[in-house]
Every structure is written in structure tokens, then in C-alpha cells.
Amino acid sequence: MKMIVGLGNPGEKYLRTRHNLGFMVIDEFSQQLGLGGFQHKFQSLFCKKEVEHEEIILLKPQTFMNLSGIAVQEVANMYKCQPRDIMVVCDDLDLPFGKLRIRRAGGCGGHRGLESVASSLGTADFPRLRIGIGRPKFNDTSRFVLSMFSSEEDVEIAKFLEEACKALKTWVYKGIEDCMNEYN
């Protein structure tokens, strides 16, 4: 069983913001695999289905970014998911816009959603797929991550959502090493 968690914030207000890239990847991945609708369960939008002999859970915590770990832990406990089988997808200020970085484990880099997941699971040893949003020109990072993409950026989003979905499929069916080798 593999669980893929997209980090973001619930509600229309945040729908197409930079901080919701994790949710956007989950939506695209679900659509590509034909996984169907999400249920409100585990303080999340939750979807579980077998695809090509692999049980896949998709999760979009509805607890807001800084409390995402609460929902992740509920699902991990219910389905006995090991941290190595939980891929967390999130935005990253320190990567250039659209750049992907996959890691087997590691630090949280100040990302409060990742910190919440690590705290709730009791370890930071879980895979993560970070998607670059770049740094703002001015120092107001909280305002920047909650802002909408520019029209120029919007054009590029489909390309890196597609790339992120390919990376996730590689992780699910071939493992983290192949995923890192191919997409980093």
C-alpha cells in the first residue's frame, strides 16, 4: 500500500494558490489514474483504490497546512502505512519555480506542513516530492505562498503537474531510488 499526501489549505479561497500545489498534484494524479471521487474521511478528502495491483491512498488533509500531520497520522494508523510508504507532496520556496525535488527522507526546511507530518508520525523519514515556487522578491513569504499564480506561471503549471504525476507513478511502481534517479 502507498499513500500520497498533497499538502494545502481547504476552501475556495486557497484553491489555486502556491501553497496548494500539493492538492493540485493529487487532483491531477487522481484524474490520470481514474481514481474517482474523494470522500470526507479522516479530516481529509480521501480516496483509496487498487490500481495495477497496488493499493493507493490519496489524501488532501482538510486541517489546514500547519496541522496536516493529524490527518496523515489517522490514515497511517488505520491502514498500517509505514512512513517509507507515505509520499508527501508540497510547495518549496527554496526551489526555482517548477523544479521538482524528490527525497527519501530529510529535514523539513521550515515547511510547516512537513513539520506537522514529521511530528505526528514521530519521524522525518518519509519520502517527499517538493515543487518549487521560487522566493518572493520581497520578504513577505506568508503572503507570497497564499497568493495566486500569475498568468505567466499559470501556463507552466500544467507541465510540472504532469511531471510530478509521472514521478509519483515511478515511485509507486518502481520505488524511491528509480524515482530520484529519473526526476532529480
VOGU-3710 file (C-alpha; in Angstrom, 3 decimals, decimal comma):
1> mkmivglgnp> 0,000/0,000/0,000  1,192/3,501/-0,907  -0,212/6,734/0,482  0,283/10,006/-1,368  -0,484/13,133/0,625  -0,875/16,510/-1,011  -0,408/19,435/1,339  -2,568/22,508/1,050  -5,338/24,523/2,660  -9,057/23,762/2,329
11> gekylrtrhn> -11,590/26,112/0,786  -12,194/28,101/-2,375  -10,097/30,997/-1,071  -6,905/28,903/-1,354  -7,795/26,752/-4,344  -5,211/27,973/-6,887  -2,590/29,374/-4,522  1,088/28,434/-4,431  0,709/26,697/-1,074  -1,901/24,360/-2,605
21> lgfmvidefs> 0,381/22,746/-5,172  0,174/19,502/-3,199  -3,608/19,435/-3,611  -3,265/20,282/-7,310  -0,906/17,336/-7,868  -3,278/14,963/-6,044  -6,209/16,147/-8,186  -4,218/15,646/-11,397  -2,907/12,239/-10,282  -6,415/11,093/-9,345
31> qqlglggfqh> -7,731/12,181/-12,728  -4,911/10,473/-14,648  -5,437/7,165/-12,840  -9,226/7,415/-12,985  -9,496/7,036/-9,227  -12,878/8,702/-8,954  -14,243/10,924/-6,257  -12,954/11,740/-2,822  -14,799/11,068/0,432  -14,751/13,285/3,518
41> kfqslfckke> -12,957/10,975/5,933  -10,043/11,194/8,410  -10,300/15,017/8,496  -9,382/14,861/4,806  -10,552/14,382/1,303  -9,702/10,698/0,985  -9,575/8,232/-1,901  -8,446/4,585/-1,796  -8,293/2,260/-4,756  -6,275/-0,580/-6,220
51> veheeiillk> -4,501/0,346/-9,445  -2,363/-2,198/-11,300  -2,133/-4,478/-8,242  -1,090/-1,660/-5,888  -3,390/-0,239/-3,241  -3,153/3,574/-3,422  -4,464/6,095/-0,924  -4,701/9,744/-1,953  -5,110/12,269/0,819  -5,784/16,004/0,938
61> pqtfmnlsgi> -5,860/16,956/4,647  -8,561/19,489/5,445  -6,921/20,531/8,734  -5,044/23,446/7,145  -1,375/23,219/6,263  0,137/23,582/9,732  -1,918/20,675/11,149  -1,676/18,283/8,181  0,080/15,646/10,249  -3,043/14,973/12,323
71> avqevanmyk> -4,902/13,657/9,263  -1,869/11,791/7,916  -1,372/10,006/11,222  -5,051/8,944/11,375  -4,829/7,296/7,965  -1,383/5,793/8,590  -2,645/4,229/11,822  -5,858/2,925/10,261  -4,135/1,266/7,285  -0,818/0,419/8,997
81> cqprdimvvc> 1,163/2,533/6,499  4,869/2,726/7,234  6,498/6,161/6,815  8,560/4,862/3,860  5,239/4,206/2,056  3,912/7,753/2,550  4,893/10,292/-0,117  4,189/13,908/0,854  3,810/16,438/-1,975  4,281/20,134/-1,200
91> ddldlpfgkl> 5,447/23,514/-2,455  9,010/24,728/-1,803  10,150/28,355/-1,596  13,818/27,383/-1,978  13,457/25,712/-5,372  13,081/27,636/-8,629  9,545/27,787/-9,991  8,504/24,408/-11,398  11,620/22,476/-10,320  10,932/19,073/-8,728
101> rirraggcgg> 12,997/17,518/-5,968  12,357/14,033/-4,609  13,942/12,798/-1,395  13,721/9,515/0,511  13,687/11,433/3,819  15,244/14,519/5,336  14,640/17,806/7,014  11,528/19,887/6,695  13,275/23,084/5,568  10,945/25,286/7,600
111> hrglesvass> 7,839/23,975/5,779  5,196/23,866/8,479  3,124/21,210/6,711  6,117/18,860/6,533  6,959/19,684/10,151  3,427/18,725/11,185  3,621/15,404/9,326  7,043/14,620/10,815  5,842/15,494/14,315  2,687/13,379/14,019
121> lgtadfprlr> 4,483/10,369/12,529  7,337/10,718/15,012  9,896/10,729/12,202  11,003/12,763/9,183  11,955/9,517/7,412  9,225/9,627/4,766  9,558/10,394/1,048  8,680/13,845/-0,181  8,179/15,485/-3,541  8,813/19,207/-3,377
131> igigrpkfnd> 7,742/21,527/-6,165  9,482/24,864/-6,499  7,526/28,078/-6,270  10,603/30,313/-6,019  11,234/33,042/-3,478  9,266/36,305/-3,483  11,067/39,491/-4,468  10,061/40,964/-1,108  10,296/39,330/2,324  6,587/38,646/2,903
141> tsrfvlsmfs> 6,715/34,878/2,341  3,393/34,076/4,044  1,591/36,468/1,719  3,503/35,043/-1,261  2,674/31,369/-0,601  -1,008/32,232/-0,192  -1,095/34,252/-3,425  -2,449/33,077/-6,749  -0,133/32,224/-9,605  0,500/34,901/-12,223
151> seedveiakf> -0,966/34,357/-15,681  2,536/33,560/-16,997  3,062/30,967/-14,245  -0,402/29,506/-14,801  0,637/28,494/-18,320  3,583/26,496/-16,925  1,702/24,735/-14,135  0,205/22,011/-16,342  3,711/20,966/-17,431  5,096/20,443/-13,980
161> leeackalkt> 1,893/18,867/-12,653  2,329/16,305/-15,421  5,982/15,784/-14,466  5,053/15,386/-10,791  2,433/12,754/-11,680  4,994/10,810/-13,710  7,366/10,911/-10,746  4,624/9,643/-8,423  3,823/6,740/-10,750  7,512/5,846/-10,822
171> wvykgiedcm> 7,637/5,910/-7,012  4,504/3,761/-6,651  5,530/1,092/-9,185  9,351/1,188/-9,226  10,391/2,647/-5,860  12,128/5,688/-4,470  15,579/5,031/-5,988  14,266/4,904/-9,559  12,095/7,924/-8,848  15,017/10,007/-7,539
181> neyn> 17,337/8,888/-10,337  14,836/9,769/-13,032  13,347/13,029/-11,729  16,016/14,803/-9,658
//
